[in-house]
Amino acid sequence: DGGITQSPKYLFRKEGQNVTLSCEQNLNHDAMYWYRQDPGQGLRLIYYSQIVNDFQKGDIAEGYSVSREKKESFPLTVTSAQKNPTAFYLCASSNPQRGETQYFGPGTRLLVL
Amino acid sequence: GQQLNQSPQSMFIQEGEDVSMNCTSSSIFNTWLWYKQDPGEGPVLLIALYKAGELTSNGRLTAQFGITRKDSFLNISASIPSDVGIYFCAGLGHYGGATNKLIFGTGTLLAVQP
């Protein structure tokens, strides 16, 4: 089956710790995105990547880092500099040549201990 | 960051009723998308609209791309309990440069009473 997978489903972070969220897609999409969702709010863009080895900051990139070494993978690291990391994190991908429609993974909920 | 104005924020209806929600923006979009999100899951694409004035259906769902390119609505007919969830609109707009990015609405929470 083609799709986007995110792992883990739930992640716990201790104060001062960096954690990495995984996102993998087998849709052969060029572009990948990370969003953050807080209760009662819409999706806010953290980082996006249009092509391998290239990525740009979104609206709320501070305290986060990404890499895009492979087309299929776009991991997000939540660093200790992110002071309010508790949220639902969503990864998405799209094929810009086919209209930019984004498809989402199932999400990772990050909780701070 | 930009967000679209989506209304209503929430709706509580009886099973069988029709539902309507809409999104408006001060900016022009070339694409409108409607997603549904179940609790604890990622959004799932319902309908994509690519041309101004376009009216598209997907089962009991109908969505339209406004003529002005600044709005879109989603209708759900004969609602059923599994329609419960949060519905998001999204418009393809410009973000900080030449590359187009999706801008999301704030969501409409739909609750359906059996």
Interface residues (C-beta under 8 A of the other chain):
Chain A: I4 Q6 G40 Q41 G42 L43 R44 L45 Y48 Q50 Q56 G58 D59 I60 F88 L90 A92 P96 G99 E100 T101 Q102 Y103 F104 G105 P106 G107 R109
Chain B: G1 Q3 Q6 T31 L33 Y35 G40 E41 G42 P43 V44 L45 A48 Y50 F88 A90 L92 Y95 T99 N100 K101 L102 F104 G105 T106 G107
